Amino acid sequence: MASATAPPCGNCTVSFDAKAAIERLPHLPGVYRMLDGDGTVLYVGKAVDLRKRVGSYFGRVLPPRTALMVSKIEAIETTVTHSEADALLLENNLIKTLAPRYNVLFRDDKSYPYLKFSDHRFPRISVYRGATDRRARYFGPFPSAWAVRESMQILQRVFRLRTCEDSVYAHRGRACLLHQIRLCSAPCVGAIDEATYGASVDAALRLLRGGTAEIVGELESRMLAASEALDFETAAQLRDQIAALQRVTHQQSVETAGSDADVDIIAVAVDPGHACVNLAMVRGGRHLGDKAYFPVQAGAIGDVEEDRAAVLEAFLSQHYLDHACPRTLIIDVALDPDILRPVFSGRPVEPEWIGPADARLRAQRRRWLEMAQTNARLALARRLAEQGSQQARTRALIEALGLDVEDAATLRIECFDVSHTAGEATQASCVVYADHAMQNREYRRFNIEGVTGGDDYAAMRQALTRRYTPLARREGDGAEHGGATQGRMPGLVLIDGGAGQVEVARQVFAELGLDASLLVGVAKGEARKTGLEELVFADGRAPVRLGPASQALLLIAQIRDEAHRFAITGMRARRARMRNASQLDELEAIGPKRRQRLLARFGGMRGLQGASIEDLAQVPGISRALAQRVHAQLHGIESPPAHADVGPK
């Protein structure tokens, strides 16, 4: 690693001249980091030739935003890499780790859903997220789970493929409702043979890959053959399939085939300080929808035209490092493909780049690009409107409560709620609002232990004590804690509850030596209607009703409702785990080893309850007599007499 202070640029003032140091940089690929006087990284970039790229920032006229960045540079660090691809990987890792102010950074989204065909005799179709394997077959990725489910509904209507889980499928005694309404061929009860079902699966895969016309022709031929053979029931089923398939084809107005089977269309909309990248996906010739992405580092966006290429380059380099790339990429910004050549090096398919002025941008492709551009502009306008509304609500809350906050974006609010079911599985939640948005990565849950079931006051005391004791100790020691989000005190603490809950919170803050004026209780109004809440203060101020038209109260209700949602979902999951564990623990003659084998075989209590005596008896260590007893206990039936071989294991 090399380090150099910065030489002057053409239109900014820099206090150091390090021309000689830069000239000592090698003509090799690598990554450079621009640092200010405090050692904070301002910008991270990659270079095919470090000396040429770093030197290009100085001695010439720069755009205003770049010139402002260069004026703050006090040092430049470089790291030499073996290749351009290594430089790209290192650059992205550093950007995600350091989040430099002048880099455009997109959040990771590695959970694109796929449509999965399982590897069973009668494959199941389902929504799948995660790493793919070679056993099953996958189609996608899709921009959203909604798009996957829409395709699943098409396959159900046309080919009647099963969607039920394996534990349900393996224990069906009769066909389910989906078979009765002609959305499933009921392989679970033998209503269709393996060969016919397999042909339907193959046809479904061809449909997803764009072979609609071919499939319709095959179905018509089979229908005519069945009709000539006087098999009118089969002919009617095939007729219904053709009709359903034709309806789907007519509904899909943006469809193509051939070389355009797999395409990504990317459009960029930029407003000073804000940007949106709209990614539309075409797979198998079908337009699957689109998804909008917004940079985390909004401060890196300046002038509109200057930054469109920078935003697109940042998105492409970050997105396609983690996701597969189709054969064709259509973009709305002129971009040199050589810039991102390392992203696609070594891949099975190197994409074909088509820019806005490319002669290959034919009518269908142009329509796709225009759709993506329109959606990018709409998504950005919607985002700006939402941000403006949230900022107005934050400012209204600061004014309504008289908070000593100059910059509304710095206000951090934490809200607590307690949830349980008649005292069972008590759990408290803490949600965070900061920078005019809910910060779900900073949410926390507290499993409440050692208190009487249903004692909400004790549960709230425990949650607040566990959350703020470490912070109180840091403040008492005079330690720095402003840098870490979890390690700094909020400017406001909301308690979902009335005077009793607020008094408990006040006592906790008094014991920890914290400022009780930060505490505000949100007491539910008459009939629990939003807008009628009463704010209860811990520092002696009289309760306040802001009224249903108050922007401040709308924000408080939004945060309170999120805390309630987060608490109740966590409580339900914990309750289910506790009940499953306790139900297994109560089974006679089932020890830890047998319990583990049962859970491994059936995947949980749901699968176990659906198992027959024969299924249970196939588990190692479970005799038929023990299987009968377990089955009886699971279903509340009087158990058969005990047998000598059913001791706990």
SEBAKE-105066 format. One line per 5 residues: their letters; for each residue x negated, y, z of C-alpha. Coordinates in steps of 0.05 Angstrom, whole numbers, plus 5000, padded with zeros to 4 digits. Example, Ala and Ser with C-alpha at 12.3 -4.5 7.8 and 13.67 -1.06 7.14 Angstrom:
AS) 4754 4910 5156; 4727 4979 5143
***
This chain:
MASAT) 5000 5000 5000; 4975 5069 4981; 4995 5137 5009; 4989 5206 4979; 5014 5275 4994
APPCG) 5055 5309 4940; 5029 5357 4887; 5070 5418 4867; 5128 5410 4818; 5151 5459 4764
NCTVS) 5208 5492 4802; 5198 5480 4876; 5151 5498 4931; 5108 5443 4960; 5056 5456 5014
FDAKA) 5007 5401 4992; 4967 5389 4929; 4952 5315 4921; 4939 5311 4847; 4874 5274 4857
AIERL) 4908 5223 4902; 4962 5208 4851; 4910 5200 4797; 4880 5144 4839; 4946 5105 4835
PHLPG) 4942 5044 4790; 4976 5034 4723; 5014 4974 4752; 5086 4958 4769; 5110 4972 4839
VYRML) 5155 5012 4886; 5144 5083 4912; 5175 5117 4973; 5182 5192 4982; 5175 5214 5056
DGDGT) 5189 5281 5090; 5148 5312 5147; 5183 5269 5200; 5166 5204 5163; 5238 5195 5140
VLYVG) 5244 5161 5073; 5280 5208 5024; 5279 5164 4962; 5258 5095 4939; 5243 5080 4866
KAVDL) 5213 5026 4822; 5162 5037 4767; 5132 4998 4710; 5071 5044 4716; 5065 5074 4785
RKRVG) 5017 5131 4766; 5060 5154 4707; 5126 5148 4744; 5104 5184 4808; 5068 5237 4769
SYFGR) 5132 5252 4729; 5162 5286 4790; 5110 5341 4790; 5085 5394 4743; 5151 5401 4704
VLPPR) 5220 5432 4711; 5267 5385 4749; 5343 5383 4758; 5364 5423 4821; 5379 5363 4865
TALMV) 5314 5327 4847; 5276 5392 4857; 5307 5399 4927; 5284 5329 4945; 5213 5341 4918
SKIEA) 5208 5405 4959; 5216 5363 5023; 5163 5311 5005; 5103 5308 5051; 5077 5239 5032
IETTV) 5087 5185 4981; 5076 5111 4995; 5070 5058 4941; 5071 4982 4940; 5042 4945 4880
THSEA) 5081 4883 4857; 5066 4826 4809; 5121 4843 4759; 5178 4890 4742; 5227 4838 4770
DALLL) 5191 4837 4837; 5192 4913 4838; 5267 4913 4826; 5279 4864 4882; 5235 4902 4931
ENNLI) 5268 4968 4912; 5338 4941 4926; 5317 4910 4992; 5286 4976 5015; 5347 5017 4992
KTLAP) 5394 4971 5032; 5348 4971 5093; 5328 5045 5095; 5389 5077 5061; 5349 5138 5036
RYNVL) 5390 5201 5028; 5374 5211 4954; 5387 5140 4931; 5455 5117 4907; 5474 5057 4950
FRDDK) 5532 5009 4940; 5556 4963 4995; 5547 4889 4983; 5608 4851 4958; 5587 4778 4953
SYPYL) 5656 4749 4964; 5686 4750 4894; 5741 4698 4892; 5743 4640 4843; 5798 4593 4820
KFSDH) 5774 4524 4842; 5792 4456 4813; 5773 4404 4866; 5737 4339 4849; 5794 4292 4870
RFPRI) 5831 4241 4827; 5887 4291 4825; 5850 4358 4830; 5878 4414 4872; 5876 4487 4850
SVYRG) 5860 4539 4903; 5829 4606 4917; 5755 4597 4934; 5701 4644 4961; 5629 4625 4972
ATDRR) 5574 4586 4939; 5595 4541 4881; 5573 4469 4872; 5570 4420 4813; 5624 4372 4837
ARYFG) 5683 4419 4832; 5701 4463 4772; 5708 4539 4779; 5737 4594 4738; 5721 4667 4750
PFPSA) 5699 4707 4785; 5762 4749 4794; 5762 4821 4818; 5813 4806 4873; 5848 4749 4908
WAVRE) 5913 4776 4879; 5887 4763 4808; 5869 4691 4827; 5938 4677 4856; 5971 4705 4794
SMQIL) 5931 4656 4751; 5949 4600 4800; 6023 4616 4791; 6015 4612 4716; 5983 4543 4721
QRVFR) 6037 4520 4768; 6093 4543 4722; 6061 4514 4659; 6022 4452 4683; 6052 4439 4752
LRTCE) 5985 4428 4786; 5983 4415 4861; 5962 4469 4911; 5972 4433 4977; 5914 4419 5024
DSVYA) 5884 4350 5026; 5909 4335 5096; 5981 4349 5073; 5973 4314 5006; 5947 4250 5037
HRGRA) 6006 4242 5085; 6066 4260 5044; 6124 4211 5047; 6167 4247 4996; 6158 4304 4946
CLLHQ) 6158 4374 4973; 6200 4434 4953; 6151 4456 4899; 6166 4392 4860; 6241 4405 4866
IRLCS) 6234 4475 4836; 6187 4448 4781; 6123 4480 4805; 6087 4414 4821; 6085 4346 4788
APCVG) 6082 4311 4856; 6021 4266 4848; 6025 4255 4923; 6084 4207 4915; 6063 4178 4848
AIDEA) 6111 4219 4805; 6055 4227 4753; 5998 4181 4733; 5925 4200 4737; 5914 4204 4661
TYGAS) 5973 4251 4649; 5953 4295 4707; 5881 4297 4683; 5905 4319 4614; 5943 4376 4648
VDAAL) 5880 4397 4685; 5839 4397 4621; 5893 4439 4586; 5894 4488 4644; 5819 4497 4639
RLLRG) 5824 4508 4564; 5879 4559 4576; 5835 4597 4625; 5779 4597 4573; 5823 4628 4520
GTAEI) 5852 4567 4482; 5925 4587 4487; 5943 4576 4413; 5910 4507 4412; 5947 4485 4474
VGELE) 6015 4509 4448; 6003 4470 4383; 5986 4406 4422; 6048 4413 4466; 6092 4423 4405
SRMLA) 6064 4360 4372; 6077 4320 4435; 6147 4348 4441; 6165 4329 4370; 6136 4259 4380
ASEAL) 6176 4249 4444; 6239 4274 4409; 6229 4226 4351; 6219 4169 4402; 6286 4190 4435
DFETA) 6248 4206 4499; 6289 4269 4509; 6271 4279 4582; 6196 4284 4565; 6212 4328 4505
AQLRD) 6252 4375 4551; 6194 4380 4600; 6146 4396 4544; 6195 4448 4516; 6196 4482 4584
QIAAL) 6120 4482 4587; 6116 4515 4518; 6167 4568 4538; 6130 4583 4603; 6064 4588 4566
QRVTH) 6093 4635 4513; 6121 4680 4568; 6052 4683 4599; 6021 4700 4532; 6070 4756 4519
QQSVE) 6059 4785 4588; 5984 4786 4577; 5978 4846 4530; 5903 4851 4534; 5879 4785 4508
TAGSD) 5827 4764 4457; 5782 4706 4440; 5717 4686 4407; 5656 4728 4424; 5696 4770 4473
ADVDI) 5714 4711 4518; 5671 4736 4576; 5660 4811 4583; 5648 4861 4639; 5670 4933 4625
IAVAV) 5639 4986 4669; 5660 5060 4672; 5633 5115 4716; 5671 5176 4742; 5631 5229 4780
DPGHA) 5652 5291 4819; 5600 5334 4854; 5583 5294 4917; 5627 5235 4898; 5627 5178 4848
CVNLA) 5667 5117 4828; 5646 5056 4787; 5704 5016 4757; 5687 4944 4739; 5738 4908 4695
MVRGG) 5730 4833 4682; 5750 4793 4621; 5743 4718 4627; 5766 4668 4575; 5793 4726 4534
RHLGD) 5841 4746 4590; 5835 4813 4625; 5834 4795 4699; 5840 4865 4727; 5789 4913 4755
KAYFP) 5757 4937 4820; 5732 5005 4841; 5666 5015 4877; 5644 5077 4914; 5572 5093 4934
VQAGA) 5557 5094 5008; 5505 5149 4998; 5551 5204 4973; 5497 5256 4988; 5456 5227 4931
IGDVE) 5508 5252 4880; 5499 5322 4853; 5513 5348 4783; 5563 5309 4742; 5527 5293 4677
EDRAA) 5459 5287 4711; 5482 5233 4757; 5528 5188 4715; 5468 5149 4687; 5436 5145 4756
VLEAF) 5500 5118 4787; 5509 5067 4733; 5436 5044 4737; 5441 5037 4813; 5506 4997 4807
LSQHY) 5479 4950 4753; 5414 4936 4789; 5447 4923 4856; 5509 4886 4831; 5478 4837 4782
LDHAC) 5423 4816 4829; 5476 4779 4869; 5528 4762 4816; 5528 4725 4751; 5530 4767 4688
PRTLI) 5574 4752 4627; 5551 4750 4556; 5573 4821 4541; 5569 4886 4581; 5607 4947 4557
IDVAL) 5587 5013 4590; 5609 5085 4581; 5541 5117 4592; 5483 5114 4544; 5430 5074 4581
DPDIL) 5364 5044 4560; 5370 4968 4569; 5295 4964 4582; 5307 5000 4648; 5344 4940 4676
RPVFS) 5308 4885 4638; 5280 4855 4702; 5351 4844 4729; 5367 4793 4675; 5298 4763 4664
GRPVE) 5298 4688 4673; 5374 4681 4668; 5408 4631 4623; 5445 4687 4586; 5416 4756 4574
PEWIG) 5476 4802 4563; 5491 4842 4501; 5493 4916 4518; 5546 4959 4484; 5545 5033 4497
PADAR) 5599 5087 4484; 5571 5105 4415; 5554 5034 4393; 5581 5011 4326; 5599 4944 4359
LRAQR) 5651 4980 4402; 5710 4956 4362; 5784 4971 4373; 5797 4919 4428; 5733 4935 4464
RRWLE) 5747 5010 4459; 5816 5000 4491; 5784 4962 4548; 5733 5017 4559; 5787 5071 4557
MAQTN) 5827 5032 4608; 5766 5027 4653; 5751 5101 4646; 5822 5120 4663; 5823 5074 4724
ARLAL) 5755 5102 4747; 5782 5173 4745; 5847 5154 4780; 5810 5115 4835; 5762 5173 4847
ARRLA) 5820 5223 4850; 5857 5178 4899; 5795 5170 4941; 5784 5246 4944; 5857 5257 4964
EQGSQ) 5853 5204 5018; 5788 5233 5045; 5817 5303 5045; 5878 5278 5084; 5834 5241 5135
QARTR) 5789 5301 5144; 5849 5345 5156; 5875 5296 5208; 5808 5293 5243; 5805 5369 5247
ALIEA) 5877 5372 5271; 5860 5322 5327; 5799 5363 5348; 5842 5426 5353; 5901 5392 5387
LGLDV) 5857 5362 5442; 5808 5420 5447; 5747 5377 5434; 5679 5411 5432; 5660 5385 5363
EDAAT) 5631 5430 5308; 5626 5379 5252; 5688 5336 5247; 5649 5281 5210; 5607 5270 5273
LRIEC) 5668 5255 5318; 5666 5183 5341; 5730 5154 5370; 5736 5086 5405; 5803 5055 5421
FDVSH) 5818 4997 5468; 5877 4950 5471; 5892 4885 5509; 5930 4826 5480; 5953 4759 5508
TAGEA) 6011 4709 5506; 6043 4706 5574; 5974 4712 5605; 5942 4660 5559; 5879 4674 5517
TQASC) 5872 4746 5540; 5829 4787 5494; 5812 4862 5490; 5793 4899 5427; 5751 4960 5413
VVYAD) 5758 4993 5345; 5716 5052 5320; 5735 5113 5279; 5677 5156 5253; 5660 5197 5192
HAMQN) 5735 5204 5177; 5745 5128 5169; 5753 5064 5208; 5685 5031 5217; 5704 4957 5218
REYRR) 5632 4934 5222; 5628 4964 5291; 5692 4932 5319; 5683 4889 5381; 5726 4838 5418
FNIEG) 5720 4820 5492; 5743 4751 5517; 5772 4767 5585; 5753 4717 5639; 5764 4712 5714
VTGGD) 5827 4754 5719; 5899 4736 5735; 5937 4720 5672; 5979 4779 5650; 5940 4830 5692
DYAAM) 5929 4882 5638; 5897 4931 5686; 5842 4882 5706; 5832 4862 5633; 5823 4935 5613
RQALT) 5775 4947 5671; 5732 4888 5649; 5731 4910 5576; 5712 4982 5592; 5660 4961 5642
RRYTP) 5627 4913 5593; 5627 4964 5537; 5602 5026 5574; 5556 5000 5630; 5496 4994 5582
LARRE) 5509 5064 5556; 5514 5093 5626; 5448 5061 5645; 5414 5091 5584; 5441 5160 5599
GDGAE) 5420 5154 5671; 5350 5135 5649; 5348 5193 5600; 5335 5144 5543; 5346 5163 5470
HGGAT) 5407 5129 5441; 5433 5174 5387; 5406 5134 5329; 5444 5069 5339; 5519 5072 5329
QGRMP) 5535 5020 5383; 5486 5055 5429; 5517 5124 5435; 5577 5150 5473; 5639 5167 5433
GLVLI) 5669 5237 5433; 5738 5208 5450; 5762 5143 5481; 5835 5124 5468; 5870 5075 5514
DGGAG) 5932 5040 5489; 5975 5049 5550; 6005 5099 5599; 5985 5129 5665; 5967 5062 5698
QVEVA) 5918 5042 5644; 5888 5111 5642; 5877 5111 5717; 5840 5045 5712; 5797 5075 5657
RQVFA) 5784 5137 5699; 5760 5094 5757; 5712 5056 5711; 5683 5121 5683; 5677 5150 5754
ELGLD) 5639 5088 5777; 5592 5092 5717; 5582 5167 5723; 5613 5182 5655; 5657 5241 5635
ASLLV) 5730 5224 5647; 5754 5281 5602; 5737 5235 5543; 5794 5189 5562; 5864 5196 5531
GVAKG) 5920 5146 5539; 5971 5134 5484; 6037 5118 5519; 6091 5089 5474; 6152 5133 5464
EARKT) 6225 5118 5467; 6242 5052 5431; 6167 5049 5414; 6177 5093 5353; 6116 5124 5320
GLEEL) 6117 5199 5330; 6146 5198 5400; 6082 5177 5436; 6058 5216 5497; 5985 5231 5508
VFADG) 5962 5220 5580; 5896 5252 5603; 5849 5226 5656; 5823 5294 5678; 5888 5320 5707
RAPVR) 5917 5356 5647; 5992 5350 5638; 6017 5298 5588; 6029 5324 5517; 6077 5305 5462
LGPAS) 6050 5326 5395; 6112 5309 5355; 6124 5265 5294; 6100 5319 5246; 6032 5326 5278
QALLL) 5973 5306 5235; 5933 5293 5299; 5985 5244 5324; 5986 5208 5257; 5912 5196 5264
IAQIR) 5919 5172 5336; 5974 5124 5315; 5932 5098 5258; 5873 5083 5305; 5919 5054 5359
DEAHR) 5954 5008 5310; 5887 4983 5284; 5865 4967 5355; 5930 4929 5366; 5922 4890 5301
FAITG) 5850 4873 5316; 5867 4850 5387; 5926 4807 5369; 5892 4771 5311; 5833 4754 5355
MRARR) 5879 4732 5411; 5918 4686 5365; 5855 4653 5339; 5829 4643 5410; 5895 4616 5433
ARMRN) 5897 4566 5376; 5826 4542 5393; 5844 4535 5466; 5908 4497 5452; 5876 4450 5402
ASQLD) 5820 4435 5451; 5867 4425 5509; 5914 4380 5470; 5857 4335 5450; 5830 4335 5521
ELEAI) 5898 4311 5546; 5897 4249 5502; 5887 4187 5544; 5828 4141 5528; 5797 4194 5482
GPKRR) 5728 4215 5505; 5679 4264 5473; 5653 4216 5420; 5721 4193 5396; 5747 4265 5398
QRLLA) 5689 4286 5354; 5702 4230 5304; 5776 4246 5300; 5763 4320 5287; 5710 4304 5235
RFGGM) 5756 4255 5198; 5820 4299 5198; 5791 4369 5202; 5830 4392 5262; 5896 4384 5299
RGLQG) 5939 4397 5238; 5908 4340 5199; 5908 4296 5261; 5982 4306 5273; 5997 4288 5201
ASIED) 5957 4223 5205; 5992 4156 5207; 5974 4099 5254; 5937 4065 5196; 5897 4128 5183
LAQVP) 5878 4134 5257; 5857 4061 5260; 5806 4072 5204; 5765 4119 5248; 5705 4084 5279
GISRA) 5718 4067 5352; 5794 4071 5345; 5828 4003 5348; 5900 3995 5322; 5926 3991 5394
LAQRV) 5891 4057 5411; 5915 4088 5346; 5986 4071 5366; 5977 4104 5434; 5944 4167 5404
HAQLH) 5999 4172 5351; 6052 4166 5405; 6020 4219 5449; 6013 4267 5391; 6086 4262 5373
GIESP) 6116 4258 5443; 6136 4184 5438; 6132 4136 5496; 6064 4103 5492; 6056 4027 5484
PAHAD) 6024 3989 5541; 5950 4002 5554; 5900 3952 5525; 5832 3932 5551; 5793 3963 5494
VGPK) 5818 4034 5501; 5772 4062 5554; 5744 4133 5544; 5686 4140 5496
***
